Amino acid sequence: MNRICVYSGSNFGNNPEYKKAALQLGEILAQNKIDLVYGGSNVGLMGELSNQVLKNNGKVIGVMPKGLFPKEIANVNLTQFIEVADMHERKKKMADLSDGFIALPGGVGTYEELLETLSWAQLKIHSKPVGILNVAHFFDPLIDMIDRAIQEGFMNHSNKKLLLADSDPNHLLDKMKTYSPPELGIKWRDLQAK
């Protein structure tokens, strides 16, 4: 694993554990010589994470749409800064550059990126590991929602194995390094049988 894309909040959140986890993840990525790919911002958890990787002599690639955000929020100290046309191109570029994905706590943008990446894994657009760093049980409601979708017949149980979860960044990274895409249930045939 050479590069990991991290989705995270442009705010810090209310719990100091979120910032602590972002700093810890940044240090671990640098120690493991894994480049960070992220949204290019210098604010919130995104900024803390990227600056921690750089502080520990790691490499950071930021991807940001032209003109969408004020220039002041871009991190100008990155190893590489890539400007793209729009959010769709941003997500594709980040995915193309990465060998895996991690979500830290964040808002609707973080959820959107995570769930799209997870959907792409389900559709076999990619076979890269997708993980959530479940700091202070932040992602418990998402895990419950996935379980509910399985219980209600909207997802095959095997699809839950597409999402790796851990509260410890070292353990999550270990899971990602040994990840093998699961055999997924045959969704379309199951639908035709009904």
N, C-alpha and C positions, 0 to 999 in steps of 0.2 A: 504494500500500500504506500504510494508516493504522495498522494494528495487527497485531502478530505474537505468536502464542502460543508460549512457549518451555517445553519440558519439560526438566527437569534434576534432578540429584541433590540430595537434602537432606543429603548428606555432601560433603566436598571431594575425596575420592579420594586416591590416593597420589602422583599425579604433579602437581607444581605448575603444569604447563601447563594443566590443566583450569581452575583458578581464573583463571589469566591469560586464557584464552579467554573465560570468563564476563565478566570485567571489560571486555575488548576489545569483546565483542558488546554489552554494555550501553552503552558509550560510542558505538558506531556507531549503535545504534538511536536514541539521543537526538539525535545529530548529524543523522540523517536524518528527525527528527521523526516517528518511528514509535513508537507507544505499545506498551508491553510488557503482554501478558496472561499471567499465570502463576498458580501454585498458592497464592500468598499468604504463603509462608513467609519467615522471616528467617534461616534456617539453611542451611548448605552452599552449593552453587553457586547455588541459588535465591535465597538472601539476598544473596550477592555481586552477582549480576546485577541484581536489583531495586534495590539501593542504589546501584549504579553508574549506572543509568538516572536515578534521582532526583538524584544528585549532579551530573549533567550537564544538569539542568533538563528531563528527559524526564518523561513521564507513565506511571504504572504502575497497572494494574488487577489486584488479587489476588482469586482465587475460592477459597473454602475451605468445606468442609462443617462445619456446626454440630456442635460437641461431639466431633468425631472426633480432633482433635489438641489437645494442651495449649495454652492461650491464649498462653503465653509464646513459642511459635514463630511466631505471626502477626506480620507486619510492620505495625506501627501507623502508619508514616509514608507509606503509599501514597496516591496520588491518589484511588483508589476501592477500597474493600474490599467484596466481595459475599459474603454467607454464603448457602449453599445447603443443601438437605436431606441430600444424600448424594453419593458419588463419581460416580454416573451423571449426576446433575444438574450436578455440577461440570464434567465433561468436555464435556457438551453446551453449557453456558453459555460455557466458554472457546472452544469451536469457533465458536459463534454470534457471539461478539464479535470474532473474528479474521479477517484476510485471508490468513493463511498460518501455517505452523507450522515451528518449528526444534527439534530435539532436541540437547541438550548431553549429555556423558557422564552416566550415572546408573545406577541399579539397575533392579530389576524393574518398579517403578512407571513409570519413564521409558520402558522398553521397551513396557510395556502401552499407555501413552498413544500413543506413536509408531506402534505397529503397528495399533492401532485406527483412528487417523487415516488411515494408509496404506490400510487395508482400506476405509474409507469412500470414499476417492478411487477405489479400484478399482471399487467398487460405484456410483460416480457420485452418491453422497450429497452430495459437494461437489467442486468443481473448483479448489480452492485449492492453492498449492504447499506441498509437504512437504519439508523439508530436514534433513540431519544435518550438524552441525559436527564433522567427523571429526578431532578434536584427538588428536594423538599416535597416530593410527591406531586409536583406541578402537573405532570402528564397523566396522573391517575384517572381523571375524567375522560381523557381520550382513550385510554386502555379500556375503561368501562364501556365507552361508546362502541368500540370495536367488538367487544364481547357481546354487547346487545345486538349489533348488526348480525353477528353469527347466530345468536339464539333465535332471532326473528327471521332467519333464512335469507338474508341479503348478502352474506359472505360465506364462503367455504371456510371451515375451521383451519385448513392448511394455510390460508392466506395470512393468518395472524403471525405465522413464522417469518413473514417478510419484514416484520418490524422487531428490531432488537431493542431491548430496554435495560437500563441499569442506572443506579444512582451514583456509581463510582466511575469516573472517566477512564481509569486504567482497565477496569473490568469490561467496560463497553468497548474500548479499543481492542481488547483481546478477543471479544466475541466477533468484532468486525473482521479481524485478521483471519479468523478461522471459518468465516461465513461461507456457507454453500447454499445456493438458492433452493428452497424447498420444492418438492413435487406438489404442484397445485391441483386442486380438484378440477374436474372437467365441467366447468360452469355451463357452457352452451348446451351440451348434451343433457345435463341435468334439467335445464329449462324445457327442452323439447319433450322430455319424458312426462312432464306435467301437463 
